Amino acid sequence: MGSILTGLDAIAEKIRPELDVIDAVRETAYKLSREIVRSSSTTIKHMHRGEVDEARAQLEETRVLTKQMQDALENAPGISRGGFVGDAEKEYVEAAIVVSCIAGERLPTPEELGVEGAVWLNGISEVVGELRRHVLDLIREGEPERAEEHLDAMDDIYHVIMSFDYPDAITLGLRRRSDAARGMVERTRGDLTNALRQAALERRLAEVEQMLAEE
C-alpha cells in the first residue's frame, strides 16, 4: 500500500536550502547588529566627552555597519523587522540624533538614516535619556542656563512620541518608551529648577558681598 505522503522527502529537501540561506543571513546580520550597538554606544560616549570629531567618525562607521546588515537581509526579508535588527537600527538612530542635538544641527530623517518610521521614533525616544545626562553634565559644570534648551528638546520629543497612539505591533513598543521619557523629563525639570535657583541665589550673594565690600 502506498504512502499518502508521497513526495514528502523531495519537498523537504527543496525547502532545506532555503532555510540554510536564511540561517546564514541571520548569523551575519546578528553579528553586525552587535557591532552596530557597540559602535553606537561609542559614538554617544564621544559626544558626552565633547569629542565631536571622534563621534562623527564613529557614527560613519555605524552607518556603514547598518547598511551592511540591511544589505545582508535582502535575501531574508522575513527577519528584517523587529527583533535584534530593529534594536540595532534603533541604536544607530539614537546615536545619530544625539550627535545632531548636542551639536545643534538639523535632525536626520528616517529616509536619510535608511530606517522605517517606527524605528526612528523608538530611536529618538531613547535620546531623552542621553539629553538628561547632558543636562546633568551642564549643571555640574555650572552652566544650568545652557541646559534649559536641552530640557526643552526632551519635552518636545516626549510630546511628539506620545502622539503616536497605535498598537505596539505597529510602533514596536513605543508606548513603553514614551512612559519612560515622561518620567525622565519630569525628574530633569526638577533637577534643573533646583540648579537655576541655586545659581540665582549664588549670584545674589555675590552681589551683596560686592556691595558690602564697596561700602
JOFEN-V84823 format. One record per residue. N is the residue number from 1. RES is the residue in three letters. PSI is psi in whole degrees, -180 to 180 (NA if undefined). Layout:
((N;RES;PSI) (N;RES;PSI))
This chain:
((1;MET;131) (2;GLY;156) (3;SER;143) (4;ILE;-6) (5;LEU;40) (6;THR;128) (7;GLY;1) (8;LEU;-49) (9;ASP;-39) (10;ALA;-41) (11;ILE;-43) (12;ALA;-40) (13;GLU;-27) (14;LYS;-32) (15;ILE;-34) (16;ARG;-46) (17;PRO;-36) (18;GLU;-45) (19;LEU;-31) (20;ASP;-40) (21;VAL;-46) (22;ILE;-41) (23;ASP;-42) (24;ALA;-41) (25;VAL;-43) (26;ARG;-42) (27;GLU;-43) (28;THR;-47) (29;ALA;-38) (30;TYR;-43) (31;LYS;-44) (32;LEU;-36) (33;SER;-38) (34;ARG;-37) (35;GLU;-37) (36;ILE;-44) (37;VAL;-45) (38;ARG;-44) (39;SER;-39) (40;SER;-43) (41;SER;-41) (42;THR;-40) (43;THR;-48) (44;ILE;-39) (45;LYS;-42) (46;HIS;-42) (47;MET;-41) (48;HIS;-27) (49;ARG;0) (50;GLY;15) (51;GLU;73) (52;VAL;-44) (53;ASP;-42) (54;GLU;-38) (55;ALA;-42) (56;ARG;-42) (57;ALA;-42) (58;GLN;-37) (59;LEU;-37) (60;GLU;-40) (61;GLU;-40) (62;THR;-40) (63;ARG;-45) (64;VAL;-45) (65;LEU;-41) (66;THR;-42) (67;LYS;-39) (68;GLN;-42) (69;MET;-45) (70;GLN;-39) (71;ASP;-41) (72;ALA;-33) (73;LEU;-8) (74;GLU;-26) (75;ASN;-3) (76;ALA;67) (77;PRO;-21) (78;GLY;-18) (79;ILE;19) (80;SER;-6) (81;ARG;133) (82;GLY;-170) (83;GLY;-151) (84;PHE;-26) (85;VAL;-51) (86;GLY;-37) (87;ASP;-43) (88;ALA;-44) (89;GLU;-39) (90;LYS;-42) (91;GLU;-38) (92;TYR;-46) (93;VAL;-45) (94;GLU;-47) (95;ALA;-44) (96;ALA;-40) (97;ILE;-34) (98;VAL;-44) (99;VAL;-47) (100;SER;-39) (101;CYS;-51) (102;ILE;-32) (103;ALA;-7) (104;GLY;38) (105;GLU;170) (106;ARG;143) (107;LEU;137) (108;PRO;140) (109;THR;164) (110;PRO;-39) (111;GLU;-40) (112;GLU;-32) (113;LEU;-11) (114;GLY;35) (115;VAL;164) (116;GLU;159) (117;GLY;-41) (118;ALA;-38) (119;VAL;-43) (120;TRP;-43) (121;LEU;-41) (122;ASN;-35) (123;GLY;-45) (124;ILE;-26) (125;SER;-33) (126;GLU;-21) (127;VAL;-27) (128;VAL;-43) (129;GLY;-38) (130;GLU;-35) (131;LEU;-34) (132;ARG;-45) (133;ARG;-40) (134;HIS;-40) (135;VAL;-46) (136;LEU;-36) (137;ASP;-43) (138;LEU;-37) (139;ILE;-45) (140;ARG;-30) (141;GLU;2) (142;GLY;28) (143;GLU;58) (144;PRO;-29) (145;GLU;-40) (146;ARG;-27) (147;ALA;-20) (148;GLU;-41) (149;GLU;-30) (150;HIS;-34) (151;LEU;-41) (152;ASP;-40) (153;ALA;-41) (154;MET;-45) (155;ASP;-42) (156;ASP;-44) (157;ILE;-46) (158;TYR;-47) (159;HIS;-31) (160;VAL;-50) (161;ILE;-30) (162;MET;-16) (163;SER;-10) (164;PHE;84) (165;ASP;77) (166;TYR;163) (167;PRO;152) (168;ASP;-28) (169;ALA;-25) (170;ILE;-43) (171;THR;1) (172;LEU;38) (173;GLY;23) (174;LEU;-34) (175;ARG;-43) (176;ARG;-41) (177;ARG;-31) (178;SER;-42) (179;ASP;-41) (180;ALA;-39) (181;ALA;-41) (182;ARG;-44) (183;GLY;-41) (184;MET;-37) (185;VAL;-44) (186;GLU;-43) (187;ARG;-41) (188;THR;-38) (189;ARG;-42) (190;GLY;-44) (191;ASP;-43) (192;LEU;-38) (193;THR;-45) (194;ASN;-40) (195;ALA;-41) (196;LEU;-39) (197;ARG;-42) (198;GLN;-41) (199;ALA;-40) (200;ALA;-40) (201;LEU;-42) (202;GLU;-40) (203;ARG;-41) (204;ARG;-41) (205;LEU;-39) (206;ALA;-38) (207;GLU;-41) (208;VAL;-44) (209;GLU;-40) (210;GLN;-41) (211;MET;-42) (212;LEU;-36) (213;ALA;-28) (214;GLU;-14) (215;GLU;NA))
